Amino acid sequence: MELQTTGGEQLEIFSAGMHNSDSGPDFQNARIRIGETVWAGNVEVHISSSDWQKHGHTTDDSYSNVILHVVYKDDKPLVLANGRRVPTLELQNRIPDELHSKYHNLVFGNQVIIPCEANIGGVDVLTMHNWLTRVLVERLEKRSAAVIDALNINRGDWEETFYQFLAANFGFKTNALPFELLAKSLPQITLAKNRNSSLQIEALIYGQAGFLDGDFKDEYPSKLKSEYEFLQKKYKLVPIEKHLWKFMRLRPQNFPTIRLAQFAALVVQANHLFSKVLEVKDVKALRDLFSEIKVNPYWETHYKFDTESAPSSKNMGASSIDILLLNTLALFLFSYGKHNQSQHYINRSLKLLEHLPNENNNIITDFANLGVKITTAFESQALLELKNNYCNYKKCLQCGVGNRILKSG
């Protein structure tokens, strides 16, 4: 389709340039030809030509190099302060009324949850799967940036980096920060020197967590305190502040004392854990790395030191394990694959998410109520990314689902 400016000149676009997500013109370094002249510069996009003045571009020097104004409706010729008239491409007569109406309804409609809430349930399975795969990879790429930053701080040590992230995720949302601080205050190399003694490992973890600063009546915490006092001096350790740990509004099974017991058991039983994660390909075997850890028997009748409770298992439950697989193992497999340019590990990350159950939260419930099929963490993670980074900003034209709806008959 031949293009013309509103002034009747022939227009050819060689390159649309780079989309600018910061302040300034929408596209930079575009190359176009108007008539016989080739131009290089910036392109600005508006609904109406008059929006140029409404948005304050008239007095903004960063817009002085605009070579083309792309608008839906040319309601006011654009003339810069220096008298130069900016060529304009009007799209109103090039976009079918039905398509414009669909887009207008998506962006300016009265939807409650997402722009396409009336249509998304009818989008074909292939389109949904392909687009969710893409946004899931976008999500993992963004999250993996934090992994690589930590890896650089840890001088390329994947085991130490994995240990720190795993510890933070043991605290889930409520106690993620103190768990992370604990891991950073207690490097794996220190734990490795005492790995043959479960009592010393437990003493180091509880001591660094700040839980061994009192006097105890039970034999087990008293032993831990004695061991820690020796190890603290030996390794010149500084514990984190005990007040950082939160117990309020947590089920007793999720108390930090219990999570610390599980974490200590994992450290005792799983040496070089990240190396094992890289080797183990079966999802069941990955679950077994966590389900087979056994906490100290003391915790079978306690949730806190010196406070006895009814007997119950304190080993990790299936849902807690799946959260760790989702937030730590899948992320690290992807990050490792991305960092080492290995599609094998990236595919393993995606496959792991396909074998984990979907999360349950308000966003996922909303999508399910709209008719979207959600059974795995692969889908739920992708939908979280879709909602937070596309739907919330009404980026329907950049969304595969939105494009399918706009193109549908």
C-alpha positions as CSV (number, residue, x, y, z in Angstrom):
1,M,0.0,0.0,0.0
2,E,1.5,3.3,-1.1
3,L,1.8,6.0,1.6
4,Q,1.3,9.7,1.2
5,T,1.6,12.6,3.6
6,T,-1.4,14.8,4.2
7,G,0.4,17.2,1.9
8,G,0.1,14.7,-1.0
9,E,3.8,13.8,-1.1
10,Q,4.9,10.2,-1.6
11,L,6.2,8.6,1.6
12,E,8.4,5.5,1.9
13,I,9.6,4.1,5.3
14,F,13.0,2.4,5.2
15,S,13.2,2.0,8.9
16,A,10.8,2.8,11.7
17,G,13.8,3.3,14.0
18,M,14.0,2.2,17.7
19,H,11.0,2.5,20.0
20,N,11.8,5.0,22.8
21,S,10.4,4.0,26.2
22,D,11.8,7.1,27.9
23,S,10.9,10.8,27.4
24,G,11.1,12.3,24.0
25,P,9.8,11.2,20.5
26,D,8.2,7.8,20.3
27,F,10.7,6.4,17.7
28,Q,14.3,7.4,17.2
29,N,16.7,7.1,14.3
30,A,14.0,6.4,11.7
31,R,14.8,6.6,8.0
32,I,12.2,7.7,5.5
33,R,11.8,9.2,2.1
34,I,9.4,12.0,1.4
35,G,9.2,12.9,-2.3
36,E,12.8,12.7,-3.5
37,T,14.4,13.5,-0.2
38,V,15.7,10.9,2.3
39,W,15.3,11.9,6.0
40,A,16.8,10.5,9.2
41,G,15.5,11.5,12.6
42,N,12.6,10.9,15.0
43,V,9.0,10.0,14.6
44,E,6.2,11.0,17.0
45,V,2.8,9.2,17.2
46,H,-0.5,10.7,18.4
47,I,-4.2,10.1,18.2
48,S,-4.8,13.6,16.9
49,S,-2.3,16.2,15.5
50,S,-3.5,18.7,18.1
51,D,-2.2,16.4,20.8
52,W,1.3,17.7,20.0
53,Q,0.5,21.1,21.6
54,K,-1.6,19.5,24.4
55,H,1.3,17.3,25.4
56,G,3.7,20.3,25.6
57,H,6.0,19.3,22.7
58,T,5.9,22.8,21.2
59,T,8.4,24.2,23.7
60,D,10.4,21.0,24.1
61,D,13.7,21.0,22.1
62,S,13.9,17.2,22.1
63,Y,11.1,17.2,19.6
64,S,12.8,19.6,17.1
65,N,14.2,16.8,15.1
66,V,10.9,15.1,14.4
67,I,10.7,14.2,10.7
68,L,7.3,12.6,10.6
69,H,4.1,12.9,12.7
70,V,1.9,9.8,12.6
71,V,-1.7,10.4,13.7
72,Y,-5.1,8.8,13.5
73,K,-6.7,12.1,12.7
74,D,-5.0,15.2,11.3
75,D,-7.1,17.9,12.9
76,K,-4.4,20.6,13.0
77,P,-1.3,21.1,10.8
78,L,1.9,20.8,12.8
79,V,4.2,23.8,12.4
80,L,7.4,24.0,14.6
81,A,8.5,27.2,16.3
82,N,11.1,27.8,13.5
83,G,8.3,27.7,10.9
84,R,9.1,24.2,9.6
85,R,5.9,22.2,8.8
86,V,6.3,18.6,9.9
87,P,5.1,16.1,7.4
88,T,2.1,14.1,8.7
89,L,0.8,10.6,7.9
90,E,-2.9,10.2,8.7
91,L,-4.2,6.7,9.4
92,Q,-7.9,7.4,9.7
93,N,-8.8,6.3,6.2
94,R,-6.4,3.3,6.3
95,I,-7.9,1.6,9.4
96,P,-11.2,-0.2,8.9
97,D,-13.9,1.3,11.2
98,E,-14.6,-2.2,12.7
99,L,-10.9,-2.5,13.7
100,H,-10.8,0.9,15.2
101,S,-14.0,0.2,17.1
102,K,-12.5,-3.0,18.5
103,Y,-9.4,-1.2,19.6
104,H,-11.3,1.7,21.1
105,N,-13.4,-0.8,23.1
106,L,-10.3,-2.5,24.4
107,V,-8.5,0.6,25.5
108,F,-11.3,2.9,26.5
109,G,-14.0,0.4,27.5
110,N,-15.5,-0.1,31.0
111,Q,-13.7,-3.4,31.6
112,V,-13.1,-4.4,35.3
113,I,-10.3,-6.9,35.1
114,I,-8.4,-6.7,31.8
115,P,-9.1,-4.9,28.5
116,C,-10.1,-8.1,26.6
117,E,-12.1,-9.7,29.4
118,A,-15.1,-10.3,27.1
119,N,-13.0,-12.0,24.5
120,I,-10.0,-13.8,26.0
121,G,-11.9,-17.0,26.8
122,G,-12.5,-17.5,23.1
123,V,-8.9,-17.1,21.9
124,D,-7.6,-20.4,20.3
125,V,-5.3,-22.6,22.3
126,L,-2.3,-22.2,20.0
127,T,-2.3,-18.5,20.1
128,M,-2.6,-18.5,23.9
129,H,0.2,-21.1,24.3
130,N,2.6,-19.3,22.0
131,W,2.0,-15.9,23.6
132,L,2.2,-17.2,27.2
133,T,5.5,-18.9,26.3
134,R,6.9,-15.6,25.1
135,V,5.7,-13.6,28.2
136,L,6.9,-16.4,30.5
137,V,10.4,-16.1,29.0
138,E,10.2,-12.3,29.4
139,R,9.4,-12.8,33.1
140,L,12.3,-15.3,33.6
141,E,14.7,-13.0,31.8
142,K,13.9,-10.1,34.1
143,R,14.1,-12.2,37.2
144,S,17.3,-13.8,36.1
145,A,19.0,-10.4,36.0
146,A,19.0,-10.4,39.9
147,V,20.6,-13.9,39.8
148,I,23.4,-12.7,37.5
149,D,24.0,-9.6,39.7
150,A,24.3,-11.8,42.8
151,L,26.5,-14.2,40.8
152,N,28.9,-11.4,40.0
153,I,29.0,-10.3,43.6
154,N,29.8,-13.9,44.5
155,R,32.6,-14.0,41.9
156,G,30.9,-16.5,39.7
157,D,30.1,-19.0,42.4
158,W,26.8,-20.6,41.4
159,E,26.6,-22.8,44.5
160,E,26.9,-19.8,46.9
161,T,24.4,-17.8,44.8
162,F,21.9,-20.6,44.7
163,Y,22.3,-21.1,48.5
164,Q,21.5,-17.4,49.1
165,F,18.4,-17.4,46.9
166,L,17.2,-20.7,48.2
167,A,17.5,-19.4,51.8
168,A,15.5,-16.3,50.9
169,N,12.8,-18.5,49.4
170,F,12.7,-20.7,52.5
171,G,11.3,-17.6,54.3
172,F,8.7,-17.2,51.6
173,K,7.4,-13.6,51.5
174,T,7.1,-13.0,55.3
175,N,10.6,-13.9,56.3
176,A,12.5,-13.7,53.0
177,L,14.7,-10.8,54.2
178,P,16.0,-12.3,57.4
179,F,16.7,-15.6,55.7
180,E,18.7,-13.8,53.0
181,L,20.7,-11.9,55.6
182,L,21.3,-15.1,57.4
183,A,22.7,-16.8,54.4
184,K,24.9,-13.9,53.6
185,S,26.2,-13.8,57.1
186,L,26.9,-17.5,57.0
187,P,28.8,-18.5,53.8
188,Q,28.6,-22.1,52.6
189,I,32.3,-22.6,53.2
190,T,31.7,-22.1,56.9
191,L,28.9,-24.7,56.9
192,A,31.0,-27.1,54.8
193,K,33.7,-27.2,57.5
194,N,31.1,-28.5,60.0
195,R,29.0,-30.6,57.7
196,N,29.8,-33.9,59.5
197,S,28.0,-32.6,62.6
198,S,24.3,-31.9,62.3
199,L,24.4,-30.3,65.8
200,Q,27.0,-27.8,64.7
201,I,25.1,-27.0,61.5
202,E,22.0,-26.4,63.5
203,A,23.9,-24.3,66.0
204,L,25.4,-22.1,63.3
205,I,22.0,-21.5,61.6
206,Y,20.0,-20.8,64.8
207,G,22.9,-18.8,66.3
208,Q,23.3,-16.6,63.2
209,A,19.6,-16.2,63.1
210,G,19.7,-14.7,66.6
211,F,17.7,-17.4,68.4
212,L,20.4,-18.6,70.8
213,D,20.8,-15.4,72.9
214,G,18.8,-16.5,75.9
215,D,18.8,-19.1,78.6
216,F,17.0,-22.4,77.9
217,K,15.5,-25.1,80.0
218,D,15.5,-27.8,77.3
219,E,18.6,-29.8,76.6
220,Y,18.6,-29.3,72.8
221,P,18.7,-25.5,72.6
222,S,21.1,-25.5,75.5
223,K,23.5,-27.6,73.5
224,L,23.0,-25.5,70.4
225,K,23.9,-22.4,72.4
226,S,27.0,-24.0,73.8
227,E,28.1,-25.1,70.3
228,Y,27.4,-21.7,68.8
229,E,29.3,-19.8,71.4
230,F,32.4,-21.8,70.5
231,L,31.8,-21.6,66.7
232,Q,31.0,-17.9,66.8
233,K,34.4,-17.1,68.3
234,K,36.2,-19.5,66.0
235,Y,34.7,-18.0,62.8
236,K,34.2,-14.4,64.2
237,L,30.5,-14.5,63.3
238,V,28.1,-11.6,63.9
239,P,24.4,-12.8,64.1
240,I,21.6,-10.9,62.5
241,E,19.0,-9.2,64.7
242,K,16.4,-11.6,66.1
243,H,13.6,-9.0,65.8
244,L,13.7,-9.2,62.0
245,W,11.9,-12.6,62.2
246,K,8.1,-12.5,62.1
247,F,5.7,-15.0,63.7
248,M,2.5,-12.9,63.6
249,R,-0.2,-14.1,61.3
250,L,1.7,-17.3,60.4
251,R,0.5,-20.8,60.8
252,P,2.8,-22.5,63.3
253,Q,4.0,-24.9,60.6
254,N,5.4,-21.8,58.9
255,F,7.1,-20.3,62.0
256,P,10.7,-19.2,61.2
257,T,12.0,-21.7,63.8
258,I,10.5,-24.5,61.8
259,R,11.7,-23.2,58.4
260,L,15.2,-22.9,59.9
261,A,15.0,-26.5,61.1
262,Q,14.1,-27.6,57.6
263,F,16.8,-25.4,56.1
264,A,19.4,-26.8,58.5
265,A,18.4,-30.4,57.6
266,L,18.8,-29.6,53.9
267,V,22.3,-28.2,54.5
268,V,23.2,-31.3,56.4
269,Q,21.9,-33.8,53.9
270,A,22.5,-32.1,50.5
271,N,26.0,-31.1,49.7
272,H,26.6,-29.1,46.5
273,L,22.9,-28.8,46.0
274,F,23.0,-26.7,42.8
275,S,25.2,-29.3,41.1
276,K,22.6,-31.9,41.9
277,V,19.9,-29.7,40.5
278,L,21.8,-29.5,37.3
279,E,22.2,-33.2,37.1
280,V,18.7,-34.4,38.1
281,K,16.3,-34.2,35.2
282,D,13.2,-35.9,36.6
283,V,10.8,-33.6,38.4
284,K,10.0,-36.3,41.0
285,A,13.7,-36.6,41.8
286,L,13.9,-32.9,42.2
287,R,11.0,-33.0,44.7
288,D,12.8,-35.9,46.5
289,L,15.8,-33.6,47.2
290,F,13.5,-31.7,49.6
291,S,10.9,-34.2,50.6
292,E,13.5,-36.7,52.0
293,I,15.1,-34.2,54.4
294,K,14.3,-34.9,58.1
295,V,14.4,-32.2,60.7
296,N,15.8,-32.7,64.2
297,P,13.3,-34.9,66.3
298,Y,13.1,-32.1,68.8
299,W,10.8,-30.2,66.5
300,E,8.3,-33.0,66.3
301,T,6.9,-31.7,69.7
302,H,7.9,-28.0,69.4
303,Y,7.3,-24.9,67.3
304,K,9.5,-22.8,69.5
305,F,12.4,-23.5,71.9
306,D,11.2,-24.5,75.4
307,T,7.6,-24.6,74.4
308,E,6.2,-28.1,74.0
309,S,3.3,-28.8,71.6
310,A,1.3,-31.7,70.3
311,P,3.4,-34.2,68.2
312,S,3.3,-33.4,64.5
313,S,5.6,-33.8,61.5
314,K,7.7,-30.8,60.7
315,N,9.1,-32.1,57.4
316,M,8.4,-30.0,54.3
317,G,5.0,-30.4,52.7
318,A,4.3,-30.8,49.0
319,S,3.1,-27.3,48.5
320,S,6.1,-25.7,50.2
321,I,8.4,-27.9,48.1
322,D,6.6,-26.8,44.9
323,I,7.0,-23.1,45.8
324,L,10.8,-23.7,46.2
325,L,10.9,-25.5,42.8
326,L,9.1,-22.7,41.2
327,N,10.8,-19.7,42.7
328,T,14.4,-21.1,43.0
329,L,15.1,-24.2,40.9
330,A,13.2,-23.1,37.8
331,L,14.7,-19.6,38.0
332,F,18.2,-20.9,38.4
333,L,18.0,-23.5,35.6
334,F,16.8,-20.7,33.3
335,S,19.5,-18.2,34.6
336,Y,22.2,-20.9,34.2
337,G,21.1,-21.7,30.7
338,K,20.9,-18.0,29.7
339,H,24.3,-17.2,31.2
340,N,26.0,-20.1,29.5
341,Q,23.9,-19.9,26.3
342,S,22.6,-23.4,26.8
343,Q,19.0,-23.9,25.5
344,H,19.1,-27.3,27.3
345,Y,18.8,-25.8,30.7
346,I,16.3,-23.1,29.5
347,N,14.1,-25.9,28.2
348,R,14.5,-27.8,31.5
349,S,13.3,-24.7,33.4
350,L,10.2,-24.4,31.2
351,K,9.5,-28.1,31.5
352,L,9.8,-28.0,35.3
353,L,7.2,-25.2,35.3
354,E,4.9,-27.3,33.1
355,H,5.0,-30.1,35.8
356,L,4.3,-27.8,38.7
357,P,0.7,-26.9,39.8
358,N,-0.6,-23.4,39.1
359,E,-0.5,-20.8,41.9
360,N,-3.7,-19.6,43.5
361,N,-4.1,-15.9,43.9
362,N,-6.6,-13.2,42.9
363,I,-5.1,-12.6,39.4
364,I,-5.1,-16.3,38.5
365,T,-8.7,-16.7,39.8
366,D,-9.8,-13.7,37.7
367,F,-8.3,-15.3,34.5
368,A,-9.9,-18.6,35.3
369,N,-13.3,-16.9,35.7
370,L,-12.8,-15.4,32.3
371,G,-12.5,-18.8,30.8
372,V,-8.7,-19.1,30.6
373,K,-7.5,-22.7,31.2
374,I,-4.9,-22.7,34.0
375,T,-3.4,-26.0,35.3
376,T,0.3,-25.5,35.6
377,A,2.8,-23.0,37.0
378,F,3.9,-22.4,33.4
379,E,0.5,-20.8,32.7
380,S,0.1,-19.0,36.0
381,Q,3.5,-17.4,35.9
382,A,2.9,-16.3,32.3
383,L,-0.5,-14.9,33.2
384,L,1.0,-12.9,36.1
385,E,3.5,-11.3,33.7
386,L,0.7,-10.7,31.1
387,K,-1.5,-9.0,33.7
388,N,1.2,-6.9,35.3
389,N,3.1,-5.7,32.2
390,Y,0.6,-5.8,29.4
391,C,-3.0,-5.7,30.6
392,N,-2.4,-3.1,33.3
393,Y,-0.9,-0.7,30.8
394,K,-3.4,-1.6,28.0
395,K,-0.6,-2.7,25.7
396,C,-3.0,-4.6,23.5
397,L,-1.2,-3.8,20.2
398,Q,2.0,-5.4,21.6
399,C,0.1,-8.4,22.9
400,G,-0.4,-11.6,20.9
401,V,-3.7,-12.2,22.5
402,G,-4.8,-8.6,21.8
403,N,-3.7,-8.8,18.2
404,R,-5.7,-12.1,17.7
405,I,-8.8,-10.5,19.1
406,L,-8.4,-7.4,16.9
407,K,-7.9,-9.5,13.8
408,S,-10.8,-11.9,14.5
409,G,-14.0,-11.6,12.5
